[in-house]
Amino acid sequence: MRIPEKTNQEGLVGYAGRLSGLYSKTLDTRTRKLKGQFFTPGQVGRFMAGLFQINGGAIRLLDPGAGTGMLTAAFCERLLGNDESVNLTVDAYENDPGILSLLEKTLDSCKAELEKKGHKVAYNIYEQDFILHNQGCLTKSGLFWESEEQVFYDFAISNPPYYKLNKDSPQSTAMSELISGQPNIYVLFMALSASMVKPEGEMVFITPRSFCSGLYYKRFREWFLRNVRMSNIHIFESRKEIFNKDGVLQENIIVKATKRKSTKGDSLVISLSKNRNLANIERIEVKSAEVIFQRNGETFIRIPTSSLDLDVVGIIDGWPNTLRDFGFEISTGPVIPFRATEYLLPESTGSRESAPLLWMHNMRDMRVVWPLRRNRKESAIRVCDGSRSLLLPIRNYVLLKRFSSKEQKRRLYASVLLESELCHEVVGIENHVNYIHKPGGNLSVEEAFGIAAILNTAIVDNFFRSLNGNTQVSATEIRSLPFPAIEEIKRIGKRAYKSRADAAGLDADSIVAEVLGISTGIWRNRREVK
């Protein structure tokens, strides 16, 4: 591939972007996805570089997973507008041999442009795996070890690769103290970059939002929040436009953090833009306690983006309980269809040898409708010795969809299964459905309808969206979700159960608002926003 020279009309970011486009044409999207390689748009790179607090003097910049050098180019463009001269050293890591010549071209252009302005520039390109090359500063006894030979950076800027790692991969082994379940390599890049920044050094990452919640990222979140202070979070309203050329639907955020301990009085800026053009950015300043959510021994990073979101956070943070405080639990439906094919039946046999099988489509308007077949999915499951472990005793349950489509207005969707409505002894619940139950007992009708009504409100859905940026609802997140007192839940449930037969239908929002005394103004605004 012939590498074009930089023109006088294009800036450093424009040049790096042009090289990224040329390289993208040499590989199909599938191949780059396998590498976790998604190039940063120029506008996003400039926004990221603009978050740094840069003074003059000697500066050392880390760019792991550098690609064609877009983020370093954005950093250097930023320096071109500074009055004070700098002595810049860039360490760029890129282990894709096909892109190294393009990266070198970008860095040469950065060096030339900056030196014209009187700055000094040196760069090093490491054709190495960033994690394995720096595992000398990793130790199992304390995760990160500092030695006299270790290089520390003033700034780190990164769009790390994104793909799942095998648990026994060399990278996972090197950073095993951060691993929970199946890791994704991008969080290892974040942690290692943060460890290599000087005290008070700054780092800016663009990554998927998934690290903010979920069991797999629990250890990383705990370590990250102990060792750095976040000062900026930027979220994009559109899921699909940031890396649209690569067909990526992951919700991405930009995070700026400083290498220092957080304190309770810290504040940070949350900003929101419609898309990657970063026009008409909305900003709010919030306290760290409104972002770092801790309940039930879990820690999540939530992202409220408006004053209304903060009102919602304030209301629900005041609810004193979680499901476990009531002796309730949430579990995942045990029937995994492809593993239980020998037990699945197209329809019930009408005898004790079969039981209902409930899927997400059986959940309708806070009730369970069965039988109801869709897309040729089986509506029953065989009752036999082999299937016993997959079946649950008929009880009162709150069913909660584990997944929602991007088109749905609500992320949380709950229904009530009443034991009185199914003439069976056992039931099968498919794996895409979570169920709330009372171990060793049974939810009362009022408890079941109260919990379901609360989960179906716009305000709780909004609160949950601030915790969770994807379409999956995990049991871990619901376990940590605040609930009001059990007496209030029962009052809500009593009214919800009674009103379900009304011609006007059940209005969970109104019932919960009236019982709990929530401002109708806040409630109305939340519903209009959604």
N, C-alpha and C positions, 0 to 999 in steps of 0.2 A: 504494500500500500504506500503510495506516494504521499508524504506529509506536506501539506501546504504551509507556507509561511504566514505569519501574522500580518494583517494589513494595517495601514495607518488609521483606518476608520474604525476598526473594532477594538474594544478594550480587552483587557486580559480575560475577563469573564466570558466575553463574546467569543474569543479565540478558543478557550477551553471547551466551551459549549459546541463550537463547530467541530472540534476534534472528537468530542463524545459522539456527535451525530455520525461522523464518518466511521468510527469504530463500531457503532451499533449496526451499521449496514453490513458489516463483515460477519456478524453472528446472529443467529435467529434468537427470538425472544426466549424460547424454551431453554437454550444453552445458557443464556445469561441469568435466567432465573435459578438454574441449578448452581450457578456460582454465587448466587445472592447479589448480583451486580446490577444496581439501579442507579443511573446517573442523576446527579442533582441538577435541577433546572437553575439557570443563571439568576433569576430573581430571588429564588430561595437562598442561594449561596450568598448573595449580597446582604440579604436580611440577616442571615446567621453571622456574618462577619461584622455587621453593624452593631451586634449586641456586646462586643468586647469593649472594655475600658483600656485603651492603648495609650501609653506614654512613650517618650523617646528612650534612647539607650539601647542596651543589648537585649534582644528578644529571641527566644527559642520557641519555635512552633512545631507541634506534632500533628501530622495528618495521616492517621492510619487508614488503610483502604483507600488510597488517594485517587484511584482511577486515572482520569486525564488531568487531574490537578485542579478541578473546578473550585474547590473550597480554598485551597491555597491561593489561587488566582483572585478570589473574592477578598481574601485577607490582604493581599498585596495591593489590590485596587484601593482598599480602605487606607492603606499606608500612604498611597500617592496623594491623598488629600490632607495628610497630617503635616503640620509645620515643622515639628521636631524631627531631626534625622535619627535613624535607627541603624543598628547593626544586627541584621536578621539572619538567623540560621534556621533552615527548614529541614526536618526529617520526615520524609514521605515513605510510607510502606505500601507496596503493591506487588502481589505475587502472581499476577497474570502477565506472563511474558509478552503476550500479544499487544499489550497496551503501554509497555514501558517507554517505547520510543516517543509516544504521544505525550506521556507525562514529562519526559525530559524536555520536549519542545516547549511545553507550557512553562516549566520552571525556568528554562533559559529566557523566555520572554519576560517573566516576572523579574528576573535578575537584571535584565537589560533596562527595563522601564524604570525600576527603582534606582538603579545606579545613575541613570540620567538625572535623577532628582537629588543626587548627592548621598543616597543611602548606601550601605554596604550589605551585600547579600551573599550567602553561601547556602548550598543545599546538598543533601544526601538522599539518594534513592536506595531503599532497601528492598531487594527482590526476595523478600522473606515472608513467612507466615508471621504476622504481627504478634500473635499470642505466644507461639513457640519460641520466637526469637528473643522475647523478653521474659521468658519464664525464669530466668535467673533472679528476678526480683519477686518471685512468688515462693511462698513457703507454707506448708500445711499448718504450721504452728500458729501463724498469725495472718495468713493470707498474703500480706505484702511485706516485703523485707527491703530495707533501705541500706545500701552499701555506698562506699566512697566511689565506686566505679559507676554507679547508676546515674544516668542523665535525667535531670528534671526539667520540665518545660514550664514556660510562662503561660502558654496557651495551647489548647488542643481543640481541633475542629474536625468533625467526622460525620460522614454518612456511612456507617459500618455495613458490611454485608449482612444479609438476612436469609438464614436457612437453619433448619433444625440439625442439631448435632447428635451423633450417637453417644450414649452415656459413657462408653469406654473409648471414645476418640481421644487422641493425645491432648487436644485443647480442653476437653471436659476433665480429663485427669489432672491437668496442670492447675485448673481452677475449681477443683472438686468442692471446695467449701461454699461455692456459690450455686451449686447445682441442686435443683429439686425437680425430679421427673426428667422429662426430655428437654434439654436446654436449647435455646436458640443462640447462635453465635453472636448476635448483635449485643446482647447484654454483657458478654465477656469482653467485647471491645470497649464498652462503656466503662466497665469496672477497671480494666487494665489502664485505659487512658487516664481515668481519674486518679489512679495510684501513681502515675508518672508525672503528674502536674505538681509544681511547687506549692507549698502552703501559700494561700491567698491567690494561687494561680486560677485561671478561668478556663472553662471548657464549654463548648457548644456542640450539641449532637442533634441530628435529625434521625428519628427512629420510629418504629411502630409504637403505638400507645400501649400495647399489650403488657409491657412490664409494670404498668401502674396497678394492675390487679392480677388475680389468678395465682393458683398454688405453685405453678412451675417457677414463678419469679419471686417467691416469698423471700428466700435467702438473699437474693440480689437486692431487693428493695430495702431490707433491713440494713444491709451493709452500706448501700449507697446513701441512705438517709442519715446514717451515723457519721459518714465521712465527708459529705459535701452539703452545702447549702444551696438550694435552688433559688434563683432570683427571677427567672423568667420562664414562662411556659407559653408557647404559641400553638394554637390548634387550628386546623383547617376544617371549615364546615363541610366541604365536599370530600368524600372518601376517595374519589377516583381520579382527581385531576392532577395530583402532585407528580405521580409517576405514570401518567396515563399512557404514554408511549409503550410502557412495559406491561400494560394490562394489570396493574396492581390495584387492588381494592382495599388494602390494609389502611386503617386510619393512622395517620402519621402526626407526630408532634415535634416541635423544636424545644429543646430544654437547654437553658444556660444554668451552670452551677459553678460555685466557687469552692476551692479546697479549704473548707473551714467547718467547724462544728455549727450546727443550727442551734438557735435559741428560741424560746417560746414567743419572744417579741418580734421575731423576724416577719417581714412582709415580702410579697413577691408580686410581680406583674403578670397577669394572664391576658393574652391577646388572642383575637379571633379574626380570621379573614375568610372570605368566601372560597377562595381558590389560591392557586400558586402565584397569581399576579400580585397578591399582597396589596391590593387597593382597598381603601376604606377600612382600615384596620380598627377594630374596637378594642379598647383596653380597660381593665379594671385592676385596682390594687387590692390585694386580699392579705389576710394574716395566714401564716403557715398552718395554724390550727384548722383553718377552713379548707386547707388542701390535704394535709396529712391526716388521714382518718384512721383511728385506732379503736378497735372494739373486738372483744372475744380473743385477745391475744394475737390478732391479725393487724397488719398495717397496709393501708392502701393509699395511693395517690389519686385524689379526685380533682376534677378540673371544672369548677363553676365558671361560667363565662359571662354572667350578667348580674346585675343587682337582684333580679328576681331569683336567680339561682342561689345567691347568698341567703335570701330570705328563706328559701326552701331548706337549705343546709341548716340554718339556725333553728328552724322548727323541728326538723327530724332529729338533729343532734340532741335535742332536749328530751326525746323519748327515751325512757330509762332502761328498757329491756331488750333482750334478744330471744330468739326461739328457745334456746337452751335454758334460759331463766324460767321458762314455763314447763320445763320437762319435755319439750317438743324437739323433734329432730327432722332434718331433711336428708333424703337419700335419693339416689338415681335409680330409675326403673331398671330392674335386673334382666329384662328380656332383650337380648341383642339378636335381632332377627336372623342374620346370616349364620349365627352360631347355634340357633335353635330351630333350624328348618324342619327337622324331623318331628317337632312337636306342634308346629303351626297348622291351623285349620282354616279353610276359607270362611266357614261360619260355624256357629255353635251346633252341636249334635242334639241339644236339648236334654242331655243327661248329665249325671255327675262326672262323666268322663271328659267333659270339656268345660272351659271357663272363659269369661270375656277377656279379650286382649285389647287394651286401650292404647291408642296412639294420640299424637297431638291433635289430629283432626276430630277426635271424639270430644274435644273440649269446646263447648259452645255457650257463649253468654253466661259464664260462671257456673254452668252445669255440665254434666257428662252425658252425652247422647250415645247410647249403644243399644242395638247394633247400628253401625254406620260405616259402610265400606267406602274407601276412596282409593283410586289408583291400584285396584286389585290387591290391596293389602289385606292380609288375613285378619279376621275379626275375632278369632277364638284361638285358644291354646289347649292342647291335650293335657289332661290331668292324669299323671302316672308317676311312678317312682323316679323316672329320669328327669321329670320336669319340676319336681317338688321344690327344688332350690330356687326356681324362677318365679314361684307363685307367692302371693301375699294373702293373708287372711282378709276377708271382707270386713272393712272398718270404715269409719269416716276419715277421708283423706283430703288434703288440699293438693291438687295437681298443678304443676307449674311448668310451662313449656321451657325447654332448655335452649331452644333456638328460635329466633324470629327472623323474618326476611327484612331486607333493608327498606322495603316499601311500607312495612307496617308502622303505624303511628306509635304503637306502644312496644317497649322492650319486654315488659313484664306482662304475662297473660296467665291468670290463675282461674281454676274451676274447682268446684267441690264435688267429690264423689261421696254420696251418702250410702251407707250400708243398706238402708231401707229400700233403695231403688234398684238393687240388683239381687235377684233370687238365686244367689250362688254362695258357696262357702269360701271360694278363693278367686283371685283375679290376677291377671298378668298385666304389668305396666311396661310399656316399651321403653327402650333406653334413651330416647330423646325427651322423656318426661321425667321431671323431678317430682317427688311426692313428700309432703309434710305430714308427719305422723306422731303419735305419742307412744314411745316404746313401753311395752308392758301395760298399756291401757288403750284408751280410745279418745279421740277429740270429741268434744260435745258438738252438737249442731251449731250452736252459737259461736264456739271457738273457731270452727272450720269456716263458717261464712264470714266471721269477723276478719280472720287472717286473709282470706281471699279478697274481700272487699278492699282492705288496705293495700294489698299488692296490686290491685287493679286501678288504683287512683292515679291521676296525672301527676300529682305531687311526688309520690313515691317513685313513679317511673322516671321523673326528672332527676330525683336524687340518685337513683341507680345509674342513670346515664352519666352522671358526673363521676361515678366510680369506674364505669365499664365502657370501653370504647368500641367493643365489637358486638356481634349479634348473639353471642352465647351467654347464657345465664348459668353460672356455676353454683353448686351447692355451698362452696366456701363463702361466696359473697352474700348469699342469702342468710347463712348462719350469723354473719356479722351485721346484718341489717337491723337498725333500731326499730323497736315496736313500742307502742304505748302500753299502759298497764293492762293486765288481763281483764279487769272489770270493764274497762273501756272497750276492749276488743269484743267482749261478750255483748255489750250494748250495741255496738256496731253490727255484730253478727245477727242479733235478734231482729233488728230493723231490716237488714239485708235479706234475711230469710223470708220475712213477712212480705217485703215489697217485690220479691221476684215474681210473684203471681199477678202483680198489678198490670193493668193494660199498658201503662206508660213505661214499664220495664224498670230494671234496677239501675239506679244512678248512684254508683259507689262514691263518686266525688262528693255529692251533696250530703250523703249520709255521714261519711267520715268527717267532713268539714263541720257539720252541725254538732256531732257528738264530741269532737275534740276542740271545738271553738276556734277553728282556723279561719282567718280572715277570708271572706268571700272574694275580696278584691285580689288577693294573692292567688287564690284558687282560679278565678276567672282568667287572670293574666297567664297563668301556667297553661291552661287549656287552650287559650288563643295562640300562644307561642307554638305549642305542639301541633 
